[in-house]
Amino acid sequence: MKQPIKHSWAEPYKMKMVELLKMTSRPQRLKAIKEAGYNTFLLKSEDVYIDLLTDSGTSAMSDRQWAGMMMGDEAYAGSRNFFRLEKAIQKFYGYKYIIPTHQGRGAENILSKVLIKKGDIVPGNMYFTTTRLHQELAGGTFADVIIDEAHDPESEHPFKGNVDLQKLEALVKKHGAKRIPYVCIATNVNMAGGQPISIKNLKEVRAYTKKHGIKIIHDMTRVAENAYFIQQREKGYEKKSIREIVFEICSYTDGATMSAKKDALVNIGGFLAINDWDAFEEARNLVVVYEGLHTYGGLAGRDMEAMAIGIEESVNDNHIRARVGQIEYLGHKMTEFGIPIVKPIGGHGIFVDAKQFLPHLSQDEYPAQTLAAEIYIDSGVRTMERGIVSAGRKPNGENYYPKLELVRFTIPRRVYTQAHMDVIAESAYNVFRKRKSIKGLKMIYEPKYLRFFQAKFEKLK
Ligand code: F0G
């Protein structure tokens, strides 16, 4: 019988330079993680073999981007690279006015200060740590309006990033539309496991918010990955290019905050984009207080040039297919090993369900934090907790108890090979086999804000 023709994807790039990695022994890793207070954020990167802490700022830039770095116009005001960046954002995303910022949270700070008044409610399709904190610091309260399936790691819903319109409507009825300055819509929702929102749902949210005079602000940090899932899963979008889908997504929103350190393939940078002149004018006033002049916003000219080029590369169909394809490869491997992961496989990493992996630990024993430390000890692979530690405390001091208790294996873009993916899955399996003997952690130091970055732990006896 004839075999069907297989069309494997492969990376649409090749290597021109490599960075050597340090290999460590188990005793070295045991010492390192203990010194880091069992917090993978506090490890020295030199002690890490494969670094899956984040996909943020960890991408490999292309030769075109590196060449662009040499074309930096390091003028304090009116740099040529700013105008290049502005043009790229207008061309590929369609937003009118833009302000560069040093990274995503710089844009979130300014946006929250411009749009949120004390006592306002800000609905969003699941929280993100820095986004919610800036909303709270501006006097607002975040309200989760994502569909229930997003909180269920087992649900195979193809668009777990969707908004539940009934939840949104209930908020409007309870608080009144005037108390809701905008709905924050994240594309490829990070905390849900890199899960997309559909165009259909986004259009519904647009129609509803328009009726009530509420803006939509787009957290477009991973918009290209979201567009890929729309292309693969949503009826009518099979033949559209990623570039077209990205543009269409943006067209249903009034502005955006962007951490360009993710999809836009740069090591540092972000921006705030907005279509409303008045809001832009105020943001332009504020950026000089917090970031720098409105034509550099905390970035060097060369950073803005690399970002402009990265934006264009990020909406290339071959790029994004290989990007998500690599994550799917790792996810399938883990599933074959019986490791419980969030499904469907997301766009920027694999999220292991630590509650199922370590069912003998209570949430107060930090199952995801524990698991991330164990994986590091096993192989030098660095992952990150996304559970109760990341969720932090409510303004009244109580702990948030998120339903999802996850360890994120985040894949940097264009950095690791398929062989690295094999090593990662095998290490997760190694820990999985001895999971019953794993003990939890106790928090011994807790910082006030975004505690997951600097908290320290001790092993429970
Ligand atoms: N929004 C989302 C959805 C993010 O994932 C991040 C960063 C930000 C905003 C903030 O951007 O870091 O440039 O200030 N996420 C990183 C991560 C830190 O590891 O998931 P930033």
Boltz pocket constraint, residues with backbone or C-beta under 6 A from the ligand:
constraints:
  - pocket:
      binder: B
      contacts: [[A, 53], [A, 54], [A, 55], [A, 56], [A, 103], [A, 104], [A, 105], [A, 106], [A, 128], [A, 130], [A, 131], [A, 186], [A, 188], [A, 190], [A, 219], [A, 221], [A, 258], [A, 259], [A, 260], [A, 261], [A, 269], [A, 270]]
      max_distance: 6.0
